[in-house]
């Protein structure tokens, strides 16, 4: 790997313990430990070759490597796993090993050089981690509440009541603590605080949705409305062939953000003075509920993107 071609691509499959690397166009392979020493060696190789380093989003395994490479001044991209999987299927690749995955990542980057996410700044990274953890705890609490209801119907032992009550109190405190920390981070930087104020001025966008938009879509205000809808997976995808016109559907994008925008759209479809009449027209036209909420969510995303671009708060005249 000491003679890597300049302007190369290093595809890395990141696991807990190892970094499996595939270099294009030389097709050389290397395995390094997922440690500070391994990160430094990747950085040195990439800088010597003016290489672009790319890897999948792995739920956090890649963050230490990503941060180390950013500090070293190496160009990096985080790629969506769903697109890598589809790319593998298009090539007829059915086997799955760390080495194969590393090669697929590199070849996908060569095929789609415009794709992927760059490393957000430190506060956005921390915000994203806090938002993700809050979401996990909220889901845990939701499942616990369902279990509490089931225990109540069965007339379960008081022991369950005590255990469930203690666990619920713990989750409530942890969620509240995360929310305080999230608000502190947003308030500590003028740009983030201004963006949050703009987002929360829109009827339907509350603290959770505004924080998720800031954390998961830092491009907000720097892209077109169509791009914003696509990034959230709310852009309609055509299924046409010849004279046939298939149903449009949504998919892809940043799934956690899309789910939050659906919740915001439910509120906006009843309380936003611009989007409520729009939703009512769709209801009167007989559109299914899911179609209505998706359309409202898509409009909501394009509205907040436009407001962030102009750095103006919501008014019905601007919507």
C-alpha positions as CSV (number, residue, x, y, z in Angstrom):
1,X,0.0,0.0,0.0
2,X,3.0,2.3,0.0
3,X,2.6,3.0,-3.8
4,X,-1.0,4.1,-3.9
5,X,-1.9,5.9,-7.1
6,X,-2.5,9.6,-6.5
7,X,-6.1,10.8,-6.5
8,X,-7.2,7.4,-5.3
9,X,-10.3,6.3,-3.4
10,X,-10.0,4.4,-0.2
11,X,-13.2,2.4,0.6
12,X,-13.3,1.4,4.3
13,X,-15.5,-1.1,6.0
14,X,-15.6,-0.1,9.6
15,X,-16.2,-2.6,12.3
16,X,-15.7,-2.5,16.1
17,X,-12.1,-3.8,15.9
18,X,-11.0,-3.5,12.3
19,X,-10.7,-1.2,9.3
20,X,-10.8,-3.2,6.1
21,X,-9.5,-1.0,3.2
22,X,-9.8,-1.3,-0.5
23,X,-7.9,1.1,-2.8
24,X,-9.0,2.2,-6.3
25,X,-7.7,2.1,-9.0
26,X,-4.9,-0.1,-7.7
27,X,-7.2,-2.7,-6.1
28,X,-4.9,-3.1,-3.2
29,X,-6.2,-4.2,0.2
30,X,-5.2,-3.6,3.8
31,X,-6.6,-4.4,7.2
32,X,-5.8,-2.0,10.1
33,X,-7.0,-2.0,13.7
34,X,-9.9,0.4,14.5
35,X,-7.7,2.3,17.0
36,X,-5.8,5.6,17.2
37,X,-2.8,4.0,15.6
38,X,-4.9,2.6,12.8
39,X,-6.6,5.9,12.2
40,X,-3.2,7.7,12.0
41,X,-2.0,5.1,9.4
42,X,-5.1,5.6,7.3
43,X,-4.6,9.4,7.5
44,X,-1.0,9.1,6.4
45,X,-1.8,6.8,3.5
46,X,-4.7,9.0,2.3
47,X,-2.6,12.2,2.5
48,X,0.3,10.6,0.6
49,X,-2.1,9.6,-2.2
50,X,-4.4,12.7,-2.1
51,X,-7.1,10.1,-1.6
52,X,-10.7,10.5,-0.8
53,X,-11.7,8.2,2.1
54,X,-15.3,6.8,2.2
55,X,-17.2,4.5,4.5
56,X,-20.7,3.6,5.4
57,X,-22.8,5.0,8.2
58,X,-22.6,2.3,10.8
59,X,-24.5,3.8,13.7
60,X,-21.4,5.5,15.3
61,X,-18.6,3.0,14.7
62,X,-17.1,5.3,12.1
63,X,-17.1,8.6,14.1
64,X,-13.7,8.2,15.7
65,X,-12.1,7.5,12.4
66,X,-14.0,10.3,10.7
67,X,-12.9,12.8,13.3
68,X,-9.3,11.7,13.2
69,X,-9.2,12.0,9.4
70,X,-10.9,15.4,9.5
71,X,-8.2,16.7,12.0
72,X,-5.5,15.3,9.6
73,X,-7.0,17.3,6.7
74,X,-8.2,14.2,4.7
75,X,-11.2,14.4,2.5
76,X,-13.9,12.0,3.7
77,X,-17.5,11.0,2.8
78,X,-20.0,9.0,4.8
79,X,-22.2,6.9,2.5
80,X,-25.8,5.7,3.0
81,X,-25.9,1.9,3.5
82,X,-29.1,1.4,1.6
83,X,-27.4,2.8,-1.6
84,X,-24.4,0.5,-1.1
85,X,-26.8,-2.4,-0.7
86,X,-28.6,-1.5,-3.9
87,X,-25.3,-1.0,-5.7
88,X,-24.2,-4.5,-4.7
89,X,-27.5,-6.0,-6.0
90,X,-27.1,-4.2,-9.3
91,X,-23.6,-5.8,-9.7
92,X,-25.0,-9.2,-8.8
93,X,-22.8,-9.3,-5.6
94,X,-24.5,-11.7,-3.2
95,X,-21.6,-12.6,-0.9
96,X,-20.9,-10.4,2.1
97,X,-17.5,-10.1,3.9
98,X,-15.7,-7.1,5.2
99,X,-13.3,-7.2,2.3
100,X,-16.1,-7.3,-0.2
101,X,-17.9,-4.5,1.5
102,X,-14.8,-2.3,1.4
103,X,-14.5,-2.8,-2.3
104,X,-18.2,-2.1,-2.9
105,X,-17.9,1.2,-0.9
106,X,-14.9,2.3,-3.0
107,X,-16.5,1.3,-6.3
108,X,-19.8,3.0,-5.3
109,X,-17.9,6.2,-4.5
110,X,-16.2,6.1,-8.0
111,X,-19.6,5.5,-9.6
112,X,-21.3,8.3,-7.6
113,X,-18.6,10.9,-6.8
114,X,-21.2,13.5,-5.9
115,X,-22.8,11.5,-3.1
116,X,-22.2,11.2,0.6
117,X,-22.0,13.4,3.6
118,X,-19.1,15.5,4.8
119,X,-18.2,15.7,8.5
120,X,-20.4,18.2,10.3
121,X,-18.8,20.5,12.9
122,X,-18.3,19.4,16.4
123,X,-21.5,20.9,17.9
124,X,-23.7,19.3,15.2
125,X,-22.0,15.9,15.8
126,X,-22.7,16.2,19.6
127,X,-26.3,17.4,18.9
128,X,-26.8,14.4,16.6
129,X,-25.6,12.0,19.2
130,X,-27.8,13.5,21.9
131,X,-30.9,13.5,19.6
132,X,-30.2,9.9,18.7
133,X,-29.9,8.8,22.3
134,X,-33.1,10.7,23.2
135,X,-34.9,8.9,20.4
136,X,-33.7,5.5,21.8
137,X,-34.9,6.4,25.3
138,X,-38.3,7.6,24.1
139,X,-38.8,4.3,22.2
140,X,-37.8,2.4,25.3
141,X,-40.3,4.4,27.4
142,X,-43.0,3.8,24.8
143,X,-42.5,0.0,25.0
144,X,-42.4,0.2,28.8
145,X,-45.7,2.0,28.9
146,X,-47.2,-0.7,26.7
147,X,-46.0,-3.3,29.1
148,X,-47.4,-1.4,32.1
149,X,-50.8,-1.4,30.4
150,X,-50.6,-5.1,29.7
151,X,-49.6,-5.8,33.3
152,X,-52.6,-3.7,34.6
153,X,-55.0,-5.8,32.5
154,X,-53.6,-9.0,33.8
155,X,-53.7,-7.8,37.4
156,X,-50.0,-8.4,37.8
157,X,-48.1,-8.6,41.1
158,X,-47.2,-5.3,42.9
159,X,-43.6,-6.1,42.3
160,X,-44.0,-5.3,38.6
161,X,-45.7,-2.0,39.5
162,X,-42.7,-1.0,41.6
163,X,-40.1,-2.1,39.0
164,X,-42.0,-0.4,36.1
165,X,-42.5,2.7,38.1
166,X,-38.9,3.0,39.0
167,X,-37.8,2.4,35.4
168,X,-40.2,4.9,34.0
169,X,-39.0,7.5,36.5
170,X,-35.4,6.8,35.4
171,X,-36.2,7.1,31.7
172,X,-38.2,10.4,32.4
173,X,-35.2,11.9,34.2
174,X,-32.7,10.8,31.5
175,X,-34.9,12.1,28.7
176,X,-35.4,15.4,30.5
177,X,-31.6,15.7,31.1
178,X,-30.9,15.1,27.4
179,X,-33.4,17.7,26.4
180,X,-31.8,20.3,28.7
181,X,-28.4,19.4,27.3
182,X,-29.7,19.8,23.7
183,X,-31.2,23.2,24.5
184,X,-27.9,24.3,26.0
185,X,-25.9,23.4,22.9
186,X,-28.3,25.2,20.6
187,X,-28.4,28.3,22.8
188,X,-24.5,28.3,23.0
189,X,-24.1,29.2,19.4
190,X,-25.8,32.1,17.7
191,X,-26.2,30.4,14.3
192,X,-27.9,27.4,15.8
193,X,-30.1,29.5,18.1
194,X,-31.2,31.6,15.2
195,X,-32.0,28.6,13.0
196,X,-33.9,27.0,15.9
197,X,-35.9,30.2,16.4
198,X,-36.8,30.3,12.6
199,X,-37.8,26.6,12.6
200,X,-40.0,26.9,15.8
201,X,-41.8,29.9,14.4
202,X,-43.5,27.6,11.9
203,X,-46.8,26.2,13.2
204,X,-46.3,22.5,13.5
205,X,-42.5,22.5,14.1
206,X,-41.8,22.0,17.8
207,X,-38.6,21.5,19.8
208,X,-38.1,17.9,18.7
209,X,-38.7,18.5,15.0
210,X,-36.5,21.6,15.0
211,X,-33.7,19.9,16.8
212,X,-33.9,16.9,14.4
213,X,-33.8,19.2,11.4
214,X,-30.7,21.0,12.7
215,X,-28.9,17.7,13.7
216,X,-29.8,15.6,10.7
217,X,-29.9,18.2,7.9
218,X,-27.2,20.8,8.4
219,X,-27.6,21.6,4.7
220,X,-30.9,23.2,5.4
221,X,-31.1,26.7,3.8
222,X,-28.2,25.9,1.4
223,X,-30.1,23.6,-1.0
224,X,-33.2,23.8,-3.1
225,X,-36.6,22.7,-1.9
226,X,-36.5,19.7,-4.2
227,X,-33.2,18.6,-2.7
228,X,-34.5,19.1,0.9
229,X,-37.5,16.9,0.1
230,X,-35.3,14.3,-1.4
231,X,-32.9,14.3,1.6
232,X,-35.8,13.6,3.9
233,X,-37.2,10.9,1.6
234,X,-40.4,12.9,0.9
235,X,-39.9,13.5,-2.8
236,X,-42.3,11.4,-5.0
237,X,-40.6,8.7,-7.0
238,X,-42.1,8.0,-10.5
239,X,-43.0,4.4,-11.6
240,X,-43.8,4.9,-15.2
241,X,-43.2,2.7,-18.2
242,X,-44.5,3.5,-21.8
243,X,-48.1,4.5,-21.6
244,X,-48.4,3.2,-18.0
245,X,-48.4,5.7,-15.2
246,X,-47.7,4.0,-11.9
247,X,-48.3,5.3,-8.4
248,X,-45.8,7.7,-7.0
249,X,-44.1,6.6,-3.8
250,X,-41.6,8.0,-1.4
251,X,-38.5,6.3,0.0
252,X,-34.8,6.6,0.9
253,X,-33.6,9.8,2.5
254,X,-32.8,10.2,6.2
255,X,-35.4,7.9,7.9
256,X,-35.3,9.3,11.4
257,X,-35.9,12.8,10.1
258,X,-38.7,11.6,7.9
259,X,-40.5,10.0,10.8
260,X,-40.3,13.2,12.8
261,X,-41.5,15.3,9.9
262,X,-44.6,13.0,9.7
263,X,-45.4,13.9,13.3
264,X,-44.9,17.6,12.6
265,X,-47.1,17.3,9.5
266,X,-49.9,15.8,11.6
267,X,-49.9,18.9,13.8
268,X,-49.5,21.3,10.8
269,X,-52.4,19.7,8.9
270,X,-54.7,20.9,11.7
271,X,-53.1,24.0,13.1
272,X,-50.9,25.7,10.4
273,X,-53.0,28.4,8.7
274,X,-51.4,27.7,5.3
275,X,-51.1,24.0,5.4
276,X,-54.5,23.2,7.0
277,X,-56.5,24.5,4.0
278,X,-54.1,22.5,1.7
279,X,-54.7,19.4,3.8
280,X,-58.5,20.0,3.8
281,X,-58.5,20.3,0.0
282,X,-56.8,16.9,-0.3
283,X,-59.3,15.4,2.2
284,X,-62.2,16.8,0.2
285,X,-60.7,15.3,-3.0
286,X,-60.8,11.9,-1.2
287,X,-57.0,11.4,-0.9
288,X,-55.9,8.7,1.6
289,X,-54.6,10.0,5.0
290,X,-51.1,8.8,4.4
291,X,-51.0,10.7,1.1
292,X,-52.2,13.9,2.8
293,X,-49.7,13.7,5.6
294,X,-46.8,13.0,3.2
295,X,-47.8,16.0,1.0
296,X,-48.0,18.3,4.0
297,X,-44.6,17.0,5.3
298,X,-43.1,17.7,1.9
299,X,-44.5,21.2,1.9
300,X,-43.3,21.8,5.4
301,X,-39.8,20.8,4.6
302,X,-39.7,23.1,1.5
303,X,-41.1,26.0,3.7
304,X,-38.5,25.6,6.5
305,X,-35.7,25.3,3.9
306,X,-36.8,28.6,2.2
307,X,-37.1,30.3,5.6
308,X,-33.6,29.2,6.7
309,X,-32.2,30.4,3.3
310,X,-33.7,33.8,3.8
311,X,-33.1,33.8,7.6
312,X,-36.7,35.0,8.2
313,X,-39.2,33.7,10.7
314,X,-42.6,32.4,9.6
315,X,-45.4,34.6,8.4
316,X,-48.3,33.6,6.3
317,X,-47.1,36.0,3.7
318,X,-43.7,34.3,3.4
319,X,-45.2,30.8,3.2
